[in-house]
Amino acid sequence: MMTVCEAEALQRAYRVVVRVLLFELSDDSEGGDMAADVTVSGQRGSDAHCGYWLHRGLRRHGDGFESSPTNAFADDAAFASNIDGRDDRHRYYNYAVSLGSCNVVGIEARLDWWMDSASQTNSMSVELSWDGGTSWTAAKTDATETTVEHTVVLGGAADNWGRAWTAAEVSDTNFRLRITSNCSGATNPCNARDYFLDWVAVKVHYAP
């Protein structure tokens, strides 16, 4: 017999409509926006927990991925650029996750990214928020340094990022993903570090 959770999963449309919110703020706080509706393809797969990759909207800290930021909305040849991006942060949200009566059992965050140089010590970190950006999980960090695109998945099918999630906390109202571009070492190479992002996606694993 099909459960309510399974029925809700089957009823979802393949295409995901998201709000693309572009911000230019001096900090990572909430603020006004310029909004546009776009439709992007949600990449949904079948796995043990009915998880699927989803795209998102964004908010940026400082100038963040200031060059073509929407290019990071899809897994393709286009990419967003964060020039001189040491310590820049982005918030991504509006993943259109709707779980109904299902339970969150794990969350994955996927980054397809690279840098202009691997000098010094570089990484990219991800934090998740369950209350609209007021509180954040501990960061998970990819310290793989490449000058060609590589893919990393942070979290996992049974990784709850240190807390128990409710279905409401992964809704568009509450869920946020924040990326930080990191570089430590000599000031001049780090301050001039460029980061490139092809795709940032989320997979929410859930079960009855």
N, C-alpha and C positions, 0 to 999 in steps of 0.2 A: 504494500500500500504506500502510495506517495505521501510524504510528509508535507506540512505547510511550507517548511523551508525549501524543499525541493521544488514545489509548485511555484513559489515566488521566484526562484532562480530561473526556471524555464520560461516564465512570462516576461523576462526582461528583453528589451529590444537589443539588437546587435550594435546599433550605433548609439553613441553617447553624446548628448548635448551638454556642453560645459560653458560656463561664463568665463571669459578671458578678462581678467582684471589687471591692468597695467598701472603700476605705481612708481613714482619717483619721489622717495622720501629720504630725509636725512637720517632716519633711524628705522628700526624694524617695527614701529608701532602701527596701529590701524590708522587709516586716513581715507581721504576722498579717492575716487577712482574715475577712470574713463573705461566704460564697459562696452563690449561688443559680443553678440552671440555668434558662436561658430559651432560647427558640427565636425567631430573627429571620430575616427574609427576606434572603438574599444577593442583591444586584443584580448579575447576571452578564450580560455582553454578549459579543458576538463581535467580535474585532478581530484585527489581524495577529499578535498574540502571545498570543492566548487569555486576555487579561487580564479581570478582573472586579472590581467593587467589593465590599468586604467590611466587615461591622460588627465590633465589638470589645468587650472588657471594659475596665475602667478602674482606675487608681490615681490618687489625687489628692495634691497637695502643699499642706499647710496646709488651708484649707477649699475651695480650688479652685472648681470649678463645683458649689458646695454646694447649690444649689437645683435639685431634679429632674435630677440628672446623667444618669439613664438616658434622658431625653428626647432626648439627642443620639445615640441608637442608631438613629434612623431619619430619613429625609428626609420630614418631614411638618410639621404646624403647631405641634407641641410643641417646646420648646427647653429647654436647660440654662442656668442663670444663674450667673455668677461676679461676685458683688457686691463692690465695693471690691477688685478682683482684680489690681491691678498686681503683676507678677512671679510670679503664681501659675502653677503647672505641673501638668499631668496626664500620667500615662503611660497609654496605651491599648495593649491587647494581646489575645491569643487571637482572632486573625482567622481561624483554621482554614485556613491556607494549607498545602496538601499537594501538592508538585510532583513527587514521585517522582524520575524520572530527568531531569526537565526542567531547563533552565538559566534563571536569572533574567537578564532583559535590561533591565529598567527597573522603577521603582516610582513610583507616583503617590500623593500624599496629598491628599484633598479636604477642605476646610473650608467649611461654610456658616455664616457668623458675622456679627456686627455689634456695635455699641457704643451706649451711651446718649448719648454726645457725641463729637464729633470734635475737641474742643479739645486743645491740646498735640500731641505726636507719638505716634501709636499704631500698633501692629502686632500680628501674631500669628505666632509662629515654630513650626517643626516640626523635630525631630531624630529620627533612626532609630537603633535599637540592634540589633546582631546577636548579642549575648551576654548577653541577659537584663537589660540596663540598666547593665552595667559600663562599656561604651564607647559613644560616640555619634558619629554623623556630624556634619559642620558643619551648622548650622541653615540652613533655607530660610525666608524671611520674606515674608509678605504685608503690605504697608504701605498697602493700600487702606483708607481711613477712611470708613465709612458708618454711618449710624444706621438703615438698613434692611438686611435680609439680602442678602448677596452671596455668590457662590461663587467659590472660588479652588482651582486644582489646582496643587500644588507638585510638582516632579519631572516625569517624562515617560516615554514608552514606551521611550526609549533612555537614560534618565538613571539611573545606578546610585548616585547620591549620593556619588560620590567613592571608591567601592571596588567590588571584585568580590564578589558574593554567591553563596553556595552555597544549595542547596535547604534544607539543615538550618538555615540562619541565618534563614529566614523562617518557621520552624515556631513553634508556640505556646511552646515552651520558650525560644526565643532572641529572637524578634522583639518589639520594643517601639517605640511611637511616642510621643514626648513633645511636648506643646504648651506654649508659654510665652506668657502674655498680657503685652504690653509697653506701657509708657507712659513717655515722657521729657518733662520740662518742669517747670512749677511743681508743687511738692509736693502742695498740697491738691487741685487738679483731678485729678492723676494718682492719688493715693491713693484717691480716690472714684470712679475709673473702673469702670464695670460692663461686662462682656463677656457676650455671649449666643451660644450655639452650638447650631445646629439639627442638624448632622450632622458627624461625622468618619469618613471611610472611606478604605480603602486599595485600590489596584488594583495587583496584581503582574503584570507582563508577562513572559511566559516562552515559551521555544521549545525544540525538541529540541536 
